[in-house]
Amino acid sequence: MKANRRMAARGAGPSTLKIAALTAVAMVAFAANSLLCRIALAHATIDAASFGSIRLLAGALALGAILRLRRGAPARGAADGWAAAMLFAYVALFSFAYLTLSAGTGALILFGAVQLTMFGAGLAGGERFRAVAWCGLALAVGGLVVLLSPGLAAPPPAGAAMMAAAGVAWGVYSLRGRGVADPLAATAANFARATPLALLLSLVLAFDARVDASGAALAVASGALTSGLGYVIWYAALPSLSAMRAATVQLSVPPIAAFGGVLFLSETITLRLVAASLAILGGVALVLASRSRRPA
């Protein structure tokens, strides 16, 4: 009887190993977005606007195809113009920021801005945070100050500002997507709605357009694989993860991107980047580990 119960429990849901594998693949995919964009802009012939347009278009097509292949009638994503606008802003600013930022630095700024945006939204929504969370916030902000303060190892101010704005846009997009009935369908719909905005930007900047086969291929991979398929894998893992684990595991994305930058782009990891990473990621971890409460 006990053996049967154990077998039933194992068959009731995905195994721990499978969830861990799905989660790891999703985090690598998210970090790969930074690497693909940086490689395309640094070593291929493609402009930032075209990279963003092709990425969104490829993502929309890939997600649409996945929805059609999925069993059952897919739920249509509710029209959300703001979500589509935030997705477009994120992709565009992300692309232009990587004209000057390294993969690891860009991912760290992006991640820090996303988490700070969501922290601020929770505070504005009435959540009250414990002292340890405020200490974590101060540590994370201090890490960003260290990373962005003037000096030989500081990232270019324009690129850092654009990546921070991309993080804010992604944070707002994530907040608007909370509680949707079908996250995959909503994401596909938002990709489809954001694509015309990206194409319009490319048209406005057509005088600077340049696209070769390798650059287009990297943009397609970023949109269809590391974005579209990456989201599908992430949504497969999410139901088995607590909110705390889902948020905490994303701390791995900037280090993965930094390691990939060293491996594939010969980027250097500076002492400033290491110190800022420890402060930002450690501070965010403290915030995530502290339970918030709403006022009575």
N, C-alpha and C positions, 0 to 999 in steps of 0.2 A: 504493500500500500504506500509506504513512504517513498519507494522508488518511483511509483506511478505519479505521486504528487510532485516529486522533483522533476520528472519528465514533463508533466503538465505545466509546471512553473517555467521551465525552460522554453516550452513552446508558446507561452502566453505572450511573449514579446521578444524583441531583438536581444541577442546576447550582449554581455558587457564588452566582450572583445570586438563585436561588430560595431557597437556604438563608438567605442574608442577609435576604431579604424576610420569610420565615417567622419568623426569629429576632426581627426588628424588630417585627413585628406581635404576637408573643407578649409581648415586653417592654412594649409599649404597653398590652396587655390587662392584664398584671399591675399596672402602675401605675394603670390605670383603675379597678381594684378600690378603691383608696384614694379616688379622686375620686368614684366613684359613692356609696360609703358616706358620705363627708363631705357631699356635696350632699344626699343623702337625709335625713340627720340634721339638717342645718343649715337646709334650705330646704323640705323636704317634711314631711308629717305622718306620721311613722312612728317607733316606738320601736326601740331598739337590738336587743332580743330578737326582735321581729317581723322586723326586717331580716335578722338572722342565720338565722332559721327559713326565711323565704322564699328566701333565697339558697341554702341547702343543698338545699331541696326542688327548686328550679328547676334547680340543678346536677345533682342526682340524675336528674331526668327527662330533661334534655338529654343527659347522658352515656349513660343507658340507651338513648335513641333512637339515638344515634350507634353504639352497639355493635350494635344490631339491624340497622342499615343497612350495617354493615361486612361486607365479603365474608368468607365462611367462618364457622365456628362460633366465637363469642368464648370465650376462656378465662375460666373463672370465677375471680374474685378469691378468694384464700385468706382464710378468716375471720381477721380481725385486729382483735380488740376494742380493743387499745391504740391502733392506728392511727386507728380511728374516734373514740375518745375524744380523742386529740390533735387531730384535725381539728375536732371540735366545740369544744374549748377554744380553738383558734386563731380560729375564726369568731366565737365569742361574745365573747372578749376584744378582738378586733379591732374589733368593732362598738361595744362600750361605750367603748373608748379614743377612738374618733373622735367621741364626744360633745364632747370638749374639745380635741383635737389638730388642728393644721392638716394638710393632706394630705402636704406634703413632710416635716414633722417626724415624723409617724407612720410614713411609709415608711422614713425613715432609721433610726429606732429599731428598727422591725421587722427591717429588713435586717441591721443590726448585731447584734441579738440572735440571729438565725438563724445567721449566720456564726460568731459566738463559741460558740454551742452545738455546732456541728459541729466546730469546732476543738477544743473541750474533749472531745468524744466521741472524736476521733482520738487525742488525747493519752492518754485513759483506755484506749483500745484497744491501746496499745503503740507508736504512732507517735512518732518522734523528729523534732523540727523544728530546722532550722538557725537560726543567730543572726539572720539577716535576718527570718525568720518571727516570732521573738520580738519583734524591734523593731517589726514591723508590728502585732503584737498590742498592744504597749504604746501605739503611736500610735492604734490604733482605740479602745482603752479610754479613752485620754486625751481623744479626741474626744467620746466619750459623756459623760465627766465634765464637759467644757466645756459640752456641750449641756444637761445636766440640772442643773448647779449653780445654786443660787438666784440670782435676779436678775429684773429687769423682763422680759427676753426669754426666760426659761426656760419650758418647757412645764409645764402643770399636773402636779404629782407623781403624782396618782392615774392620770391618763390615760397618762402615760409608763410607769408601773409595769405597767399592764394591757397596753400595747403590747409592752413588753419580755417579759412572760409569754407573749403571743401568739407572739412570735418564738421563744421557747424551745419552745413547743408545736409550731410549724411545723417547727423544726429536728429535733425528735424524730420527728415524722411523716415527714419526708424520709428520715431515717436508717433507719426501719423499712421504707421502700419500696425500699431499694436491692436490686437483684438480682431483683426480682419478674419472673416470666415475661411477664406482660402488664400493663404499667403502666396502660394505659387502663382495662382491666377492673377492676384493683385499685382505681383511683381511683373508678370508678363505684360499686363495692361499698362503699367507705368512705363516700362521700357518702350512700348509701342507709342505712347503719348509723348515721351521725351525725345524720341528720334527726330521728329520734324523740327524741334527747336535746335537740335545739334546740327542738322542739315542746313538750317537757316544761318547759323553762325558760320558754318563752312562757306556758305555762299557769300556772306558779308566779307569774309577774309580770303576770298578766292584768289586775290592778288598774291598771297603768300603760300598758296596750296602747292604741295609736292607729295606725291605718293608713288612708291615703287612696290614691286611684288612682295618683298620681304617686310616692308612696313605694314602693308595691308594685311599680310598673313598674321603678323603679331597682333594687330588690332582685332582681327577676327578671332584669334585664339583667346584674347582677353575678354571679348564679349560673349562668345559661344561657350568656351570651356571654363575659364577661371571665374567668370561672372555667372553665366546662365547655368551651366552644369554644377558649378560650385554652390549656387543657391539651392539647387535641387538636393544635393548631398547634405547640405546644412539643415534643410527642412526635414530630411529623413532622420537626422540625429536629434533635432531639437525636442521632439515629444518625450524622449527618454532622459533629458537633461533638466535639472532644476534651473530656475532663473539665475541663481548664484553661479552655478557651474557654467552655464552658457555664457555669462558675462565674463567670468574669470578666465575661461579657456582662451578668450580672444586676446589675453595678455601676451600670448605666444606669437601673434602676428608680426609685430615690429622686430623681435629678434630673428624670426625666420627670414624676413625681408632683408635685414642687415647681413645675415650670413649668406643669403643668395647674392647680394650685391658684391660681397667679397669674392664669392666663388665664380660668378658669371661676368662681373663687370670690373673686377680688380679694384673695387673701392676699398678705402682704408677705414678702419674703425678707430676713431680718435678717443682720447681719454675723456674729452668733453661729452661725446656721444654716449659713452659707457656710463658716466656719472649721471647724465640727464636721464638715460633710460632707467637706471636703478631708481632714481627719485620719482619719475613719472609713473612707471609701472608699479613700483612699491606703493606710492600714494593712492593710485587707483585701486590696488588690491585692498588697502585699508578701507577705502570707501565701500567697496563691494562687500567686504566682510562685516561691515557694521549695518545692522538692520535699521531701517528707517521706520518712523511711526508717524501717523497723522494725528493732528490735534483733535481732542474730543469735541 
